[in-house]
Amino acid sequence: MTRILAGFFLVAAGARGYFDWQLAKLNETAFEFLPIGQVWFNFDRNSLLGLQPGIERYLSPVIWENAVGPMLLWPMAPTLFGIGVFFLAIAIWRGVRKAMRS
């Protein structure tokens, strides 16, 4: 399962990077990765706009200010790539651990 997740996130990172590259090429601007918040806003702005009040009301404003808000500024493609590498490392570690037990 972790290999499947790793593959999914790595493919998603590649696709997002490709879309960011095509957007820069189309607009004739310098290449840059779009942040998670911008991609989410372009995809479904109402859910993103409802996220902040929901977190602040039902969880805590501190969670929004110190965790979720800053994460929305992270570049999406490298973040997806990092998550994919994380799952790949877990899959490799499990394979090595299983081989050592046999």
N, C-alpha and C positions, 0 to 999 in steps of 0.2 A: 504494500500500500504506500509506503514512503517513497518508493521509486516512482510510482505513478504520480504522486503529488509533486515530487521533484521535477519530473518531466513536464507536468502541467505548468508549474511556475516558471521553468526555464523557457518553455515555448511562449508563454504569455509575456515574459520579459523581452524576448526577441521580437515578438509582434508589436509590442508597445514601442520598443526602440525604433522599429521600422516605420511605424506611424508617425512618431516624432520627427524622424528624418525626412519623411515625405512632406510633413507639414512645413518644416523649415525650407525645403526645396520649393514647395508651392508658393510660399510667402516671400521667397528670396531673402531669408534672414539667416542669421547664424544658428547652427544646430544647438538645441538645448532640450533636455528632458523636461517634459511637463510634470508639475507636481501632482501628487495624488488628489488633492482637493480640486484642482482645475479639471482633471480628467473626470472626476466624479460629478462636478458641477455641469460639465458638458453632457454627461450621460443622463443624469437625473437630478436636476437642481432642487426639486422639492424635498427629496429625502435628505439631501445634504443640509438644506436650510432648516430642516426640522431636527437635525441631529444635535446641534448645540443646545437649544432650549431643553430638549429631552434629557441630555446628559446632565446639564446644570440643575434641572428640577428634580430628577429622580435619583441621580447619583451624587454628584458634587461638582461645584464650579472649579474646584482644584483639579479634578481629573481632566476637564476640558482645557484649562489653561496650561497644565504641565505635561499632559500626555497626548490627548487626541488632537488638539489644535496644532501643536508643532509637527505631529506626524503627517498632517495634511499638507505640509510644506515640503515633505521629502519628495525627491524625484521618483516617479512611479517605476520606470523600467529597472533602474539599479536596485530598488527595493524588492521588486519581484525576483530579480536575479539572486539577491542575497537570501531570500526565503527558499528559493529553489536549491541553492548550494547547501543551505542548512539541512533540508530534507534529504539531499543526496548524501551528505556526511552521515546522517543518522542511518540511512540504508546501508552504506558501506560499513559502518561500525557494527550494525546488527549482523551483516554477513560475515565479518571477521570473527565476531563473538560466537556465532553459530558454528563456524568452521573450527574454532578452537575447542569447542565442546565435543566435537565428533572425533 
